[in-house]
Amino acid sequence: TIDVDAGRIHVLVSGEGGLAYLSRSGSGSWSNHTFGALYANDAVIRRDPLTGALLVAYIRWESDGARVYVMHYR
């Protein structure tokens, strides 16, 4: 997702180590944070235009079925 007002890009990538959140402002370097969300699928990231807060949601399959997880990240 893109924060046009701040000129910042927010990216969410699901990999073997969990969900990685990356962000970058303009021509600056990428910063990252890894959530301990192993085996996450169908992850999405959305930005609240009023507060700038990020909402991350993903599905994780577990032995007793699929679960939906939601995280608030600022």
C-alpha positions as CSV (number, residue, x, y, z in Angstrom):
1,T,0.0,0.0,0.0
2,I,1.2,3.6,-0.6
3,D,1.0,6.6,1.7
4,V,0.8,9.3,-0.8
5,D,0.8,12.1,1.8
6,A,4.1,10.9,3.4
7,G,5.6,9.5,0.2
8,R,6.0,6.1,1.8
9,I,5.6,2.6,0.5
10,H,4.4,-0.3,2.7
11,V,4.9,-3.9,1.6
12,L,4.0,-7.2,3.2
13,V,5.8,-10.4,2.1
14,S,5.0,-13.9,3.4
15,G,8.0,-16.2,3.5
16,E,9.5,-19.2,5.4
17,G,10.5,-16.9,8.4
18,G,7.0,-15.4,8.8
19,L,5.5,-12.2,7.5
20,A,8.0,-9.5,6.6
21,Y,6.8,-5.8,6.7
22,L,9.0,-3.5,4.6
23,S,8.7,0.3,4.2
24,R,10.5,2.9,2.3
25,S,10.3,6.7,2.0
26,G,11.3,8.3,-1.3
27,S,14.8,7.3,-2.3
28,G,15.7,6.2,1.2
29,S,16.7,2.7,2.2
30,W,14.2,-0.1,3.1
31,S,13.4,-0.7,6.7
32,N,11.9,-4.1,7.8
33,H,10.2,-5.9,10.6
34,T,9.3,-9.6,10.7
35,F,6.2,-10.8,12.4
36,G,6.4,-14.3,14.0
37,A,3.5,-15.4,11.7
38,L,4.8,-18.7,10.3
39,Y,2.8,-20.4,7.5
40,A,0.8,-17.2,6.8
41,N,-1.3,-17.2,3.6
42,D,-3.3,-14.6,1.7
43,A,-1.8,-11.7,3.7
44,V,-3.1,-8.2,3.1
45,I,-2.0,-4.8,4.4
46,R,-4.2,-1.7,4.5
47,R,-3.5,1.8,5.8
48,D,-6.0,3.9,7.7
49,P,-5.8,7.3,5.9
50,L,-6.9,9.2,9.1
51,T,-4.5,7.7,11.6
52,G,-1.8,6.3,9.3
53,A,-2.0,3.0,11.3
54,L,-1.5,-0.2,9.3
55,L,-3.8,-3.2,9.5
56,V,-2.4,-6.7,8.6
57,A,-4.7,-9.7,8.1
58,Y,-3.7,-13.2,7.1
59,I,-4.9,-16.8,7.1
60,R,-3.0,-19.6,8.8
61,W,-3.9,-23.3,8.4
62,E,-3.7,-25.2,11.6
63,S,-4.4,-28.8,12.5
64,D,-8.0,-28.1,13.4
65,G,-8.7,-25.8,10.4
66,A,-8.0,-22.3,9.1
67,R,-7.8,-19.3,11.3
68,V,-7.8,-15.6,10.4
69,Y,-5.4,-13.3,12.2
70,V,-5.5,-9.6,12.3
71,M,-2.7,-7.3,13.6
72,H,-2.5,-3.5,14.1
73,Y,0.9,-2.0,13.3
74,R,1.9,1.6,13.7
